[in-house]
Amino acid sequence: MVFAYHEMGYACFEALLGLGAPVAALFTHPDDPAEAVWWRSCVELARRHGVPVHLSDGPLDGELVARVASLKPEVIYSFYYRALLSDLVLKSATIAALNLHGSLLPAYRGRAPVNWVLVNGERRTGVTLHHMVAKADAGDIVAQCETEISDDDTAFTLYGRLVAMGAAIVRQWHPRIVAGDAPRIPQDHARATYFGRRRPEDGRIQWTWPARRIFNLVRAVSHPYPGAFCFAQERKMFVWRARIGQESERRGEPGAIIGTVGAQGLEVAAGEGSVVLESVQPQGGEEIAAGLLGQQEFLRNVVKLA
């Protein structure tokens, strides 16, 4: 039985189907019309393979819990399903109930791990297949797969690698899970870290931060995520792509526009060093090269961003 959503959900569900796993049902979420949906549909994949679909906006109600129990699943998988599964649901699995999480547990338990590892400047992350227990992301580990994070990574590129790794780990370990001989490695709870859901307003740039922290925020929430932003003449401006100009040298008052870099970039002073904005979008306008901002009337007389 599969509980799945988002691109990770699709890829891991597809991996199971590719193995010939007899999936009795898919439990997933209806798409939110207020959310920009850029991932493939688990519902469409299920329907192409004749797998019954059950939709739920949040935790399963009594009727759906009863439906799970009636199907008597041997294995339950959760792949980026957005609600915790109740103890009653977990106990209905006769072999195992497992979750695929997008970090190297016990680090980065909770929501949005791909964004948080970039915000925090981590240099490695990965995926973890683990048993589900009452506490989120705290169960014994079956397997992990690791990847390095480079300065070229954005949340989108990093997530793409994690999705591929998640599908691969399912293909590798599902046969052993069914056979009952997959490992169970307890987590070191003393080393656990937890991060909650990120909100669009968390993307505001504070120019008093060091240049690297600003750079990390921009790449952590760039397309297709909500975007980092600042203000120019009280008008919101999104920053979709940036790079570090100077890492530590003080370049001026934080937020001060130092000048242009080539034809495309606009250098802005940070608390430490400077950041070169490369692609920006004034609210209500089109995304443009930052070096062209001087041609935008609202920024012609701006010397500092807020």
BELWOTA-V745544 format. One record per backbone hydrogen bond with DSSP energy under -0.5 kcal/mol. NH is the residue of the N-H (numbers start at 1). CO is the residue of the C=O. E is the energy in kcal/mol with one decimal. If there is no record, write none. Layout:
# BELWOTA-V745544
((NH	CO	E) (NH	CO	E))
This chain:
# BELWOTA-V745544
((2	25	-2.3) (3	77	-2.8) (4	2	-0.5) (4	27	-2.1) (5	79	-2.0) (9	5	-1.5) (10	6	-2.1) (11	7	-2.7) (12	8	-2.4) (13	9	-2.2) (14	10	-2.8) (15	11	-1.9) (16	12	-1.9) (17	13	-2.2) (18	14	-2.3) (19	15	-1.2) (19	16	-0.5) (20	17	-1.3) (21	16	-2.1) (23	21	-1.7) (24	22	-0.5) (26	52	-2.8) (27	2	-2.9) (28	26	-0.5) (28	54	-2.4) (33	31	-0.6) (35	32	-2.2) (37	35	-0.8) (38	36	-0.7) (42	40	-0.6) (45	41	-1.8) (46	42	-2.6) (47	43	-2.5) (48	44	-2.0) (49	45	-1.1) (49	46	-0.5) (50	47	-0.9) (51	46	-2.9) (52	50	-0.5) (54	26	-2.7) (56	28	-2.1) (65	61	-2.4) (66	62	-2.1) (67	63	-1.7) (68	64	-2.3) (69	65	-2.2) (70	66	-2.2) (71	67	-1.2) (71	68	-0.7) (72	68	-0.7) (72	69	-1.0) (73	68	-0.5) (76	96	-2.2) (77	1	-2.6) (78	98	-2.2) (79	3	-3.3) (80	78	-0.6) (80	100	-0.6) (90	86	-2.4) (91	87	-2.5) (92	88	-0.6) (92	89	-1.1) (93	90	-1.4) (94	73	-1.7) (94	92	-0.5) (95	74	-3.0) (96	74	-1.5) (98	76	-3.1) (99	130	-3.1) (100	78	-2.2) (101	99	-0.6) (101	128	-2.9) (103	101	-1.0) (105	103	-1.3) (107	104	-1.8) (109	106	-0.6) (109	193	-3.0) (111	195	-1.4) (115	112	-0.5) (116	112	-2.3) (117	113	-2.4) (118	114	-0.8) (119	115	-2.6) (120	116	-2.4) (121	118	-1.5) (122	117	-2.8) (125	147	-2.3) (127	145	-2.2) (128	101	-2.7) (129	143	-2.8) (130	99	-2.6) (130	128	-0.6) (131	140	-3.2) (132	97	-2.9) (133	135	-0.5) (138	135	-1.4) (141	185	-3.2) (142	129	-3.2) (143	129	-1.5) (145	127	-2.0) (147	125	-2.9) (149	123	-2.5) (153	150	-1.5) (155	219	-2.3) (158	154	-2.6) (159	155	-2.5) (160	156	-2.0) (161	157	-1.6) (162	158	-2.3) (163	159	-2.6) (164	160	-1.8) (165	161	-2.3) (166	162	-2.8) (167	163	-2.3) (168	164	-1.9) (169	165	-2.4) (170	166	-1.7) (171	167	-2.3) (172	168	-2.2) (173	169	-2.2) (174	170	-2.4) (177	173	-2.2) (178	174	-2.5) (179	175	-1.8) (180	176	-0.8) (180	177	-0.8) (181	176	-1.9) (182	176	-0.7) (185	141	-2.7) (186	184	-0.6) (189	187	-1.2) (191	188	-1.9) (192	189	-1.2) (193	106	-1.8) (195	109	-2.6) (202	199	-2.0) (203	200	-1.9) (204	201	-1.2) (205	229	-3.1) (207	205	-0.6) (209	206	-2.1) (211	272	-2.6) (214	210	-1.8) (215	211	-2.6) (216	212	-2.7) (217	213	-1.9) (218	214	-2.3) (219	215	-2.1) (220	216	-1.4) (221	217	-1.2) (221	218	-0.6) (225	222	-2.4) (227	221	-1.7) (228	239	-0.8) (229	203	-2.1) (230	237	-2.3) (232	235	-2.5) (235	232	-1.7) (236	234	-0.5) (237	230	-2.8) (238	281	-2.7) (239	228	-2.8) (240	238	-0.6) (240	279	-2.3) (241	279	-1.7) (243	276	-1.9) (245	274	-2.6) (246	274	-0.9) (251	273	-0.6) (255	269	-3.2) (256	253	-2.7) (257	303	-2.6) (258	256	-0.7) (258	267	-2.3) (259	267	-1.2) (261	265	-2.2) (262	260	-0.5) (264	261	-0.6) (265	261	-2.2) (266	277	-2.0) (267	259	-3.2) (268	275	-3.0) (269	256	-2.7) (270	273	-2.7) (271	207	-0.8) (271	209	-2.4) (272	209	-0.7) (273	248	-0.7) (274	246	-2.1) (275	268	-2.8) (276	243	-3.0) (277	266	-3.1) (277	275	-0.7) (278	241	-2.7) (279	241	-1.9) (280	288	-2.6) (281	238	-2.3) (282	286	-0.5) (283	236	-2.9) (285	282	-3.0) (288	280	-3.1) (290	278	-1.9) (291	264	-3.8) (292	289	-2.1) (293	290	-1.9) (295	292	-2.0) (296	293	-2.3) (297	295	-0.5) (299	296	-1.9) (300	296	-0.7) (300	297	-0.9) (302	299	-1.4) (305	255	-3.2) (306	231	-2.9))
